Amino acid sequence: VMDGQHRKLAADKRSDIATLPCLIFDMTGQAEEATTFVALNSNKAGVPSVDRFRAMLVAGDASARGVQEMLASTGHKVGYSASSKTVACIQCLWKLYRKDAALLKRVWPIISDTSINHPIVDVLVRAVVGCEQKLVAMGDSVINPPYRPALINAGAAVLVAAIRRELTIVGIGGERVETAALAKWLNNKRLGVKRKISV
């Protein structure tokens, strides 16, 4: 077996799998076998995160199950393309859930409410989570006024545009910059000195 050894070993351990689909290559020697191996593995596409997530659900992964329940609580489902009720940034959610499930579950309703007519995108999710982490350190939360109404009234389109504009200005991406961009946007809403988020 040139490629798919793990699949073959897993199938061998199951009594309900008698056959596996395969491609058979007629080789003249090791050189041709090596060339074919390189070609097969060079052109291979990665497994989409939606498929990995669904596999983790089937495998009984607790974090995947938690994310699925969180999405269902707001009427969302996982899909390959994002829409107002289909979430494609599942890898982002799964990573954040594994890092701090309680925090993500706390801010998820706000993320959902800001995205009623807009797809939920990873930059907004990471920015809201990052701002929540900063506010918790200050003894506050984005679920409290004035943050929650400011975010929901603005909507995802405005917030994502502000975050992406800041990413373009700074010239780099990442959670820190996304969080700083959203914190900066919130700070410009005249929240008062005590309510300003440190950037």
Secondary structure as GFF3:
##gff-version 3
##sequence-region A 1 199
A	DSSP	alpha_helix	5	12	.	.	.	ID=ss1
A	DSSP	alpha_helix	30	42	.	.	.	ID=ss2
A	DSSP	alpha_helix	49	59	.	.	.	ID=ss3
A	DSSP	alpha_helix	62	73	.	.	.	ID=ss4
A	DSSP	beta_strand	77	78	.	.	.	ID=ss5
A	DSSP	beta_strand	86	87	.	.	.	ID=ss6
A	DSSP	alpha_helix	90	99	.	.	.	ID=ss7
A	DSSP	alpha_helix	101	114	.	.	.	ID=ss8
A	DSSP	alpha_helix	122	137	.	.	.	ID=ss9
A	DSSP	alpha_helix	147	154	.	.	.	ID=ss10
A	DSSP	alpha_helix	156	170	.	.	.	ID=ss11
A	DSSP	alpha_helix	175	187	.	.	.	ID=ss12
A	DSSP	three_ten_helix	193	195	.	.	.	ID=ss13
###
